[in-house]
Amino acid sequence: MEKIRIIFPSRLIHKISQDSPSYQAGEIYGRSEEYGRSYKCISIYVQNGLYDQIELFKEISQSIFKIQSNNKRKYPLLVFGFGETEHLQHEKKYFDLGYANSWHDANKIAETIARISGNKRVNNAIIPELFPKADIRSLYGGKTKIEQDDLLIIIGKKDEVLLDENLKKKISLRINKLMKRTLLVQINNNDVTFNFRPKDFYN
């Protein structure tokens, strides 16, 4: 079977980038030096059993640097796996990005997504939490929760990814804010759809 080339739509990359928060990057003698526009953190959630989707993961990781192209600050990129486990799966480390040569990490990010996803298929994959319980703050550069200026990227099979009911209740007061900062990537056979601000997913 011929492989279909996966392309992250350039218009969507522009839209997600333009929607990122702006901030003052620095000052000289009390006057603003320049402004940046980027997400404070990128959190990727990947369904278990998608190890063979490495080309998709490469396209997503490369597109992240395009989305963050107006970045003027360091930011962490975190990768979490989900399926049937009580907590998110992770490797207790993160990518420290925001440098001029950070884009060289694109393939490493894709490989990490594939590794954490693994090859054990899960048909009904549940996202149990948005951030893992971590006693050691340094695991994620001091980060302990998902914030308003973060971008969430959820990758999974169409109609197989769900939020845990207890998680829905926990985030009920900020679902709208989370939805506006979420990109849902759905795989349906050889087709891939990119849905920014997926209202139905949070219902």
ABEGO torsion letter per residue (X at the ends): XBBBBBBBBAAAAAAAAAABBBBBABBBGGBBABBBBBBABBBBBBBBGAAAAAAAAAAAAAAAAAAAAABABBBBBBBBBBBABABBBBAGBBBBBGBAAAAAAAAAAAAAAAAAAEABBBABBBBABABBBBABAAAAGGBABBBAABBBBBBBBBGABBBBAAAAAAAAAAAAAAAAABBBBBBBEABBBBBBGBAAAAX
